[in-house]
Amino acid sequence: MKIVPNQIQDTNSKDLQSHQEHFDFLSNSLSKKGVNVNSIIKKLQDFQVAIPSWALGAGGTRFGRFSFFGEPSNLEQKIEDVGILHALTKTAGAVSLHIPWDIPQDYSAIKELASALDIKFDAVNSNTFQDQKNAKESYKYGSLSSTSEAVRQQAIQHNLDVINIGNKLGSKALTVWLADGSCFPGQNNFQTAFQNTQDSLKAIYQGVSDDWKLLIEYKPYEPNFYSTVIQDWGASLMLANECGEKAFTLVDLGHHLPNSNIEQIVSILQLKGKLGGFHFNDSKYGDDDLTVGSIKPYALFLIFNELVYGMENNPQNPDLAWMIDASHNVKDPLEDLIQSLEAIQEAYAKALLVNQDLLKTAQLNNDVVKCQEILQDAYRTDVRPLLSKARLERGGALSPIQAYRSLDVRNSLIKERGKNSVATGL
């Protein structure tokens, strides 16, 4: 299924007047405060988030999985689904592939399809947390950190193979997340596991070309519950520094212990020029992989406030790779992703409203009340008319969820693919 411009125009037509009234009111209000509304709209239009290929079907939990029917059963259909998201939101202009779940069979055809839908290939993701069919070695007790050299070499080669796949597609980054760790005290020697991981990542780094990035992800627990080799941003940063200037830390919002100050982590990494990318999701307890902004919207805004500051004041940090990493068990995956994209744009727009000069002055004067007022004034602003305007000018939907439902996308996908199609991956 492909959504064409006239379909979106038809869904927009009945809401255009109402949108314009809301936009004019907000635009006038912000302009009186000295806000450059056109500049914010342009930044929203330029902000593109990669859709993970594994999030386009029902993810499920370790207890069960419930299909939404019409799921994409191959890479071509996954890219078509990203095309649907991008047509509606105009902010999903990239896809992040997970290997070996989504290895292209025909690279030229896949690239042609993606180009026709205005989709680029973002970071490619390796997988050494599962044993693959016909693999000689098992990752049951670790991969890059394994006590077995044969296992480590297999894991290293897999990552090099993923880089090669990414090169063929035009990707410019490799994301490495390890499940390596231990479930019981004494199971692993912490220093040996960390040293093996460091040496393995260095070997992978040698396969990263000059215009690529190696993104090292961290997570405090799960699937191992006593220790994780790359357990926090400090461990990731140490490994990135050991590898070299093309290696960076990747922050996943769900990969933190409860109440971690993620905005502070983001800020320091940008200061050090080592923040490489972001995985957006939300959580109540741990790595819940819930819809972005559904649980902690103010925390998301505070994170974006630091990101915006860093993008303006930390030229030593490279452009970031923006990705969603979510799983769905009770929502239509495409609707969930639309809601996540909206939440990301909303937090970004609100952060762009923060007057950083006034905030800096208040901070220097230790005016704690003023600091809070500046942040919360931006957060309390309803920026949705700005998001709608940004989409409208690029040919997107004023209300992506409303358009998705009025166009009956899910039922159209079911008619095309049937009820028994299952997405590859988790």
N, C-alpha and C positions, 0 to 999 in steps of 0.2 A: 504494500500500500504506500502511496505517495500523496501527500497533501499539496495541492497546487494553490497558487496565490489567490485565485478568484474565490476559492472555498473560504479562505481566511477573511477576505474582504467582505464576503456575505455575512459571516458571523460577527464581524466588527460593526457592520453598518448600523444596527439598531442601538448601539451603545456609543456611537461617536460623539453625539451632542453632550451626553452626560459626562463622558470622559473629558471633553474640551472644557466644560465648566469647572470640573474638579481640578484640572491641570492649571487653568488660568488663575484660579484662586490660590493654589499652592505656589505657582510661579511668582505671582505678585507679592505674596507674603515673604517668600525667600529673597526675592530681589531687594525688598526693603531692608533686609538684614545684610545686604551686600554679597549674597550668594550668586555665583555665576551658574545659573541653571543650565544653560546650554553646554557648559563645560562638563557638568555632572552627567548629563544625558549622553554626551560623547563617550565619557569614561565607562558608563554602563554598557553602551553598545560595543565597546572594544573588549569588555571583560568576558572571556569565553572559558567555559568550564568543560573539562573532558568527562564524558560518560563512560563508566567502566563496562566493558562488554559482559561481565558476569552479573550485572545488576538489572539486566533487561528481562529476566525471568524471575519466577518465584524462588527466593533463596531458601526459605525454610529455617528450621532449627535442627539441633541434633535429635529432637524428639519427633519431628514430623515436617512434611512439606505439602503445601496445598496449592495446586496449580490454578492459574487464572485463565488457562486455555489460550490458544493462539500465540503461545510463546515462540520466540525465534529459535529454531532448531539448528541453525548454521550461522556462520559468520556473515554471510550476505544478508540474511534476515535481521541480524543484530544491527548492522549498519543502516539498514532501512528504518529500523525503529529509532535509531539516533537521528536519522533524517526527519522523522516525524517530530521528535522533540525539538530539533533545531528550527524546523519550519514554524512551529508554534511559538517558541520562546526567543529565538534568535540569539541565544546565549549558550547553546550546546554544540559548538562548532568543532568538537574533537571527540575522538574515541580512544580509550585506553585498553589495549588488549592484554589478556592474560594467557600466557603460554604454559602448557601445551593445549589449553582448552580451545584456543581460537587461532590455530595455525592456518594461514591462507593456503588454499589449494592452487589458486591461480592469482599470483600477485598483481599482474597487470589488470585483470578484471576487477579485483577488489579495490585497487587504487582508482580505477576509472569510476566505479560505483560511488566511492566516497567523494571523489571530486565533483561528481554530478549533483551530490547532495550538500556540497559546500562543507564537507567534513574532512578534518585533518587527523593524522595519527599522532597522539600524544605518547607519553611514556609507556613502554612495554613492561610487563610484570612477569617475573620468573616464578616458578613454583617448585620449591624443594620441601614443601610441607606435606606432600602426598607421594606415595609410591605410584609410579606410572606403569602402565602395562608393558611387559617385556623388559623392564629395567633390571639390570644385573644386581644392583645394590639397593638396600632398603634405607629409608630415612627414619626408621622407627626411633632410633636413638640419636638423631641429629643429622645435619647435612654439612654445612660449611664448618661446623664446630666438631664434627664427629671424631672419635678416637681412631677411626679407620681412614687411612689415607685413600683407599679405593673409593670410599663413599664421598670423601671431600673432592676428589678429582672428578667424580661423576657430577656432583653438584656444581662445581666450577664450570665444567664443560657445558652443562645445561644453560647456565647464565650467558656464556659466550655464544651459544646457539641462539638464545633469545636476542642478544645484541645484533646478530647477523640478520634475524628476521626483521627487527626494527629498522635496520639500515635499508632493507629492501622496500620498506613501507614509507620511509621518510621520518620515522621517529627520531627523537634527539635525547632520549633519556631511558635509563633502565632503573626500575624500582625493585629493590631487594627487601623482602620481609621474610624473616626466619621464625619458624616455630620452635627452633632449637632451645633446649633448656632441660630441666629435670623436675620430676614430681616428688622426689624424696631426698632428704638430707643425705649427703655422702654419695649420691648417685654419680655426680660429676665433680671433677676438679675445676673450680671456677676459673682459675688462671689459665689452665690448659685449654678449656673451651673457648675462652676469649681470645687467646693467642692463635688458636687454630682458625677462628673466624676472621681475625685480622689478616692472617697470611692468605686465607682464601679470597677475601675481598680484594687484597692487593693483586692477586693473580687475575681476578675478574677485571679490575681497574685497568690492567694492561691492554685489555681488549676494547676499552672505551676511547673512541677517537676524540680529537681536540674539540669538536663542536658538540660533544655529548656531555651529559651529566650522569653520575651515579648517585641515585637517591637511596639513602639507607634509612629504613623505617624501624621504629622501635615499638615495644609493647611490654607492659609490666608483667602480664600473666596471660595464660591461655594460649595453646592447649596444655602447656605445662604449668603446674600450679605451685611449685616450690621455688623455681628460679627460671628466668629467661635470660639468654645470653646477651641480647641487646635489649635491656629492660627499660631504658629511659633515654631522654635526649642527651644526657651527658655521655652515655656509652656510645650512642650514635655519632655524636660530635667527635669523640676521640677517634673512632674508626675512620670517619671522614677525613680528619686531619692527617691520620697516618697514611691514607690512600693518596691524597693530593688535592690540588686546587679544583679538580673537576668532580669531586665527591662532596655531597651535601646531606644534611639531615632532612628527612621527610616527616612532617607532623600529621598524624591521624588524630582527629578530635576524640575518637573513642578509645585511643590507646594511652589512657592516663588513669591513675588512681582517682577515686572520687574527690572532687573539690580541688584538683590541681589547678594552679594558676597558669593556664595555657597561654594567656596573653603575655605574661612575663617571659615565658619560654620563647615565644615567637619574637618578641622584641630583642632579646639578647642574641638569638641566632642571627637576626638581621644585622645587628650591630657588628657581629663577627663575620658577616658575609657568608654564612653557612646555612641559611634557610633555603632549601631547594624546591620544596613542593608541599602541597596540602591535600589531605584526604578529608572531605567534608562528610559529616554525619552528625547524629545526636545520640545522647544516652542518658539514662537515669541511674544505672548501676555500674556499667562497665562498657564493654565493646558491644553495645546493643545494636549498632548500625541502623538507627532509626532515622526518620525523615529529618533533614537539616532544619534546625530552628523549631522543632516540635516540642522540645523539652526545656531548653535553656536559650531562648532567643536573646536575652540581654548579654549573656556570656559570649554569644556569637558576635554581637555588636562590639563588645569590648575587644575581642580578638581582632576584628576588622579595623578598629580604631588604631591599634598598634601596627597592623599591616599597612594601612594607609600612611601612617607616619613614617614607617620604614621605607616604603616605596618612594617617598618624597625626600627622605633625609639620609638614606643609606645606599649610595651608589655602588658601594663595594659588594652589595648583595645582588645577584643576578635576577632576571625576571623569573617569576615563580611558575611552577607547574600546578594548575588548579584542577583537582579531580574530585569526584564524588566516590565514596566507598560505602555502599549501603546494601542492606538485604531486606526483602519484603516477604511477609508471610500472610498478612491480612489486608494488604492494599494491592490494587492494580499497580504493577511495577512502573509503568509509564506515568501514571498519575502521581505516584510517589516521587518520581524523579522531577516532574514538573513542579511539585510543591517545594522540593529541595532547591531547585534552580531559582525559584521565586524568593525563597528565604535568603539565599546567598546574595542575590542582587539587592534585596531590601536592606540587609545588614551593611553591605558595601555602600549603598546610597546614603544611609544614615551616618556612617563613618565619614563620608565625604562632606557632610554638613558641619562636622566639628570644626570650629575655628581654632586651629592649632596655635596660632599666635596668641590669642586670648588665653588659651589653656596654658601655654608656656608661661605667660606673665603671672597667671594665678598660681601656678606651681612654684615659681621663683619667689612669690610673695607669701607662700605657705597659706594661701587662701583656700582652705579645704572645701568650704561651702561653695565657693565660686567654681571650683573644679568640678564638683558634682553637678552643679546647675548647668554648666556648659555641656557636659556629656549627656545628661538626661533630657535637656532641651532637644538635642539632636535625636536621641532615641525615641522620644515621644512624638516626633513628627511623622505624620502619615505620608510616606514617600511613594506609595503605590501609583499615584498619577505619573510620577517621573518614570517609573518602570514601564508603565503602559505606553507612555510617549516614546520611550527608547525603542520598544518593540514595534510600535506602529510605524515609526519612520523607517524601519528596516523591513517592513512587510510582515511582521509577526502579529500575533493575536493580542488584542487588548486584554482578554482574560483567557490564558492558555487552557486552564482546566475546563472552563465553560465551552471553549471551542472544541476541545478534545471530546467532550461528551456530546455536544450537538452534532458533531461529525460522526459520532458512533464508531470511533476508531477501534475499540476493543472487539466489537462484534464483527467489524470488517476483517480484522486480523484472524478471528476465529473461522470466518468463512473461507479465507485464503489458506489457512494452515491447519485447520481442524482443531478439535478439542484435546487431542492426545499429544500434541507437540510439546516437547520439553526442552528448555534451554540447556546448552552445554555448560559445564562448570559445576559449581557447588550444588 
